[in-house]
Amino acid sequence: MNHDFRHLIKSTSNARLRIRYLALAHFSEGKSRTEIALFLKVSRTSVNKWVKAYLDFGPEGLQEKAHTGRPHQLSEQQLNQLKKFVTDTTIKEHGGRLQAKDIAIYIAQNFGIQYRQANIYRILHDIGLSWLTTRSKHPKPSPQAQEDFKKIPNRNDP
């Protein structure tokens, strides 16, 4: 099994996979597994696993397996309902924005499940949303006041 590891390394944006390809590129050049581990600053056990996976399954054996972990406490229907709530109430009419604590309160009141702030961000990521928000707008903006403000000279302007 000879593969063009340089091409494989350049073709992926996954850093972990790139390290694995790099290890195998060194392996195919005749370097020992210990040398590869020292050079890449990884354990020799990892290099052994990557080489074995490559020899058994080819480059496909190096792909990352799915990280299962603990399943969501919210059902698929509840996640869809949460996504609709977040997208409908992201920017409030009277100024301000939706925060993680607001989402946690919504989940607790509607689904009876308590989540910490870090888990709220993970759930948002999992349903395809970002916790980053736009800057909120004043409920009664004055376009004339904004234009007047733009005309104020700045000390750093040339």
N, C-alpha and C positions, 0 to 999 in steps of 0.2 A: 504494500500500500504506500504509494508515493503521492503526496499531495503538495500543492504549491502553498506552503504555509504563509509566505509573504503576502500572497494575494488574499488568503483567508483572514489574515491579521488586519489588512487594510479594508476589507469588505465589511467588517463588523464594528458597531459602535459600543457593543457590550464589553466593558473593561475586563470582567472576569473571564469571558470567553477568549478575549485577546491574550490574556496571560496564559491560558491553557494552550492556545495555538503557538505562542512563543516558546513554551516549554517543549512542545513536540517538535518545533523547528530545531531547537538545540539537540533534542534526542535523535532526530533524523541525521544530524551532522556528526553524531558519534559521541556526544558529551555524556558523561555519567549522570545518573539521576541525582546523586549528591551534589555534583557541580551545578546542575540546573537549579536545584533547590537553593543553594547558596547564592547563585547569581540573581534569581528572581525574588529572593528573600521570602520563600514559602517553605513549608515543611516538606521533608522528603516523602512523607506519607501521601501528601497531596499529589506530588509529581508521580508517584507510583500508581495512584488511582487514575490519573489522567492518561498515563501511558497504557495501562491495562484497558481502560474504556476505549481508547483509540484503537488498540490492537484487536479488541473484540468486536467493536461496532463501527469503526471508522470515525470520521469527523462528527457524525451524528451522535456518537456516544459522549461527546464533550458538551453537548447542549445542556443547559440547566434544566433540571427537573422542576416541576411545579412545587412551590412551597405551599403545603396545605395549611397547617396551623389550625387554630380553633375557628369553627364556623361562626358567622354572625349570629347574634341573638335575634336580630330582626329578620323577618321573612322577606322574600323577594317583593311581595306586595307592599309590606311596610317600607322597604327601601324606596320603592317607586313613589309612595305617598310622601315620604320624607323629601325626596328630590323635588317633587311638585311644590311642596311647602317652601323649600329653600328658594327655588327659582321664582316663585310668586311673591315672596316677601323679602327678597334680598335688599332692595333699597326701599326704605319706608317713606311714606308720603310726607311726613313731618320732619324729615331730616334723620340723620343717623343711619346705621346699617345693622344688618343681622350679625350677631356674634355667636361664637361657639356656645356660650352659656345659654343663649336664647334657643339654640337648637337642642341642647341637652334638656332644657325645660320642656320643650315641645315633645321630645321623645318620652320623657318621664310621664307627662300628662296623658299622652295619647296611647303609648304602648306599655307603660308601666316598667320601663327598663332604665336603670341609672347608668350613665356613661361619664367618664372623666373627659376633660378637654382634649387631651392627646388622642383619645379614641374617637372623638367627634371628627377631628381632622382626618383620621384614617378612614372613617366611614365616608366622609365627603370625597376623599380620593377614590375610594372603591366605587362610588356611584357616578364618577366622572366629573366631579366638581372640584374647584379649588377653594381653599379657605382665604385666599387673597381677594380683596375686594377693591372696587374703585373708590375714589374719594367721594364722600357724600356731598350733595348739593343743598344749599340753603333753600328752604321751602318757598321763599319770596325773593328770588334773585332780581337784582336791578342791573340790566345790561348797561345803562348809562354810567352807573357807579363803577362797573368793571372796566369800561373804556377809560374813564377818568383815572382810575388807578394805574392802568397801563402807561399813561402819559407821564407819571411821576418819574423824574430822572433818577437813575441809579448811579451811585458813586463809582461803580465798576465799569459803567458803559464808557466807550471811547469818546 
